Amino acid sequence: MHTSHPPTCPPRSWRPQFLGLLTALTTALWANSTGATPHTIVVTDQTGQPAHPAVVSVLVDGTPARAAKGAQGQMAQRDKAFVPTLLVVQTGTPVSFPNFDTVRHHVYSFSPTKPFELKLYAGTPVAPVVFDRAGTATLGCNIHDRMLGYIHVVDTPYFGQTDAQGRVTLDLPEGSHRLRVWSPSMGEKRPGLAFPIDTRTRTTRVTLSP
């Protein structure tokens, strides 16, 4: 006798990676629809060392500032730390805050970009937090003072984070655009440093000033 089984969801430990893959796929589909090609941005600090982590975003005229319907982000708490430490989302993205620890957390942000508070909770709050303004929200926990995280919100679908070599590759439409780079060392009050970018060259190298 055949017994049907209900579909299963990805294990909890896979969900951050799954959501990251979904976001990357959505961005890639948008890029492909605009005739985009891969462009590598290399970011170094004033000493010539790779800048990591750093957020790279590219403003392209005519692209939507707000996230497409269905976009979502996740800032988990695991081992009494925010995972990831730095999350980048497009304006209008709802972000969930699942707690995978056995202790409760009290997540908050006093940042003008998105002040909010999720009082003592376990599991996942029912309603995600929508980040509807560009900028940086610094996160903390009222119970565990050492917990620190950042959500950086950008007005473009073209964004990413540098790897350990200070590199990130984005699919960008051909032309001249505006590049912006932000790192946690700049603090939440600075929007980042602006640079020109021209995709006729396949690599752009920028250096962050102090």
C-alpha positions, -999 to 999 in steps of 0.1 A, spaced: 0 0 0 14 33 -11 16 60 16 21 96 6 43 119 27 39 156 31 67 177 16 95 186 39 111 219 45 149 225 44 165 218 78 169 248 100 206 247 97 202 251 59 178 280 59 203 309 61 222 294 31 189 287 13 177 322 17 210 336 6 209 314 -25 174 325 -33 184 362 -30 214 356 -53 192 338 -78 166 366 -78 193 392 -85 208 371 -112 175 367 -130 169 404 -128 204 410 -142 200 386 -170 167 403 -180 186 436 -185 215 421 -206 240 423 -178 275 409 -178 298 399 -149 319 427 -134 344 423 -106 350 449 -80 382 447 -58 382 467 -26 414 474 -5 420 495 25 446 523 27 473 498 35 466 478 4 450 449 23 417 434 11 386 451 26 365 424 42 337 425 50 326 454 28 293 460 11 294 469 -26 263 484 -43 259 498 -77 232 524 -86 220 519 -121 196 545 -136 161 531 -143 163 502 -119 138 498 -90 149 512 -56 126 488 -37 129 451 -35 108 429 -57 78 411 -42 89 379 -25 123 392 -14 133 382 21 163 382 44 173 364 76 193 375 106 196 345 129 209 341 164 232 311 169 257 305 197 248 339 212 259 357 180 242 372 150 245 351 119 255 366 96 273 394 114 266 417 83 234 413 62 227 433 31 192 438 17 174 460 -7 150 487 5 116 472 14 129 437 23 113 419 53 139 403 75 131 375 100 151 369 132 150 332 141 166 322 174 183 289 171 198 291 206 183 274 237 182 308 255 160 337 247 172 369 230 159 405 231 170 420 197 169 457 192 182 486 171 182 523 179 195 533 145 175 559 126 174 537 96 152 512 114 145 514 151 128 483 164 126 459 193 119 422 195 114 415 232 125 383 249 116 354 226 125 319 215 120 305 181 110 329 153 88 360 158 56 358 137 61 391 119 94 399 101 108 434 103 106 454 71 136 475 63 121 503 43 148 530 44 183 529 30 212 530 55 226 509 83 209 494 113 232 484 142 218 454 161 223 444 197 208 421 224 196 434 257 205 401 273 239 394 257 258 426 254 286 411 233 262 404 204 267 429 176 253 428 140 246 450 111 219 452 84 229 475 56 200 486 33 206 497 -3 184 513 -29 194 490 -58 191 453 -68 228 452 -76 248 445 -44 270 420 -27 298 416 -1 335 412 -6 352 379 1 384 374 20 403 387 -10 383 419 -11 365 408 -43 329 406 -54 314 399 -88 281 414 -98 261 411 -131 258 447 -143 242 463 -173 267 479 -197 275 515 -191 287 540 -165 271 537 -131 277 548 -95 295 525 -71 292 528 -33 313 509 -7 305 506 30 322 487 58 313 484 95 344 503 104 328 534 88 299 534 113 262 536 107 262 574 102 283 572 70 265 560 38 298 547 24 323 560 -2 312 567 -38 332 558 -69 325 559 -106 323 525 -124 323 517 -161 315 482 -171 334 485 -204 363 473 -182 356 440 -165 373 449 -132 371 480 -110 396 485 -82 389 510 -54 407 520 -22 390 530 10 402 561 26 404 564 64 
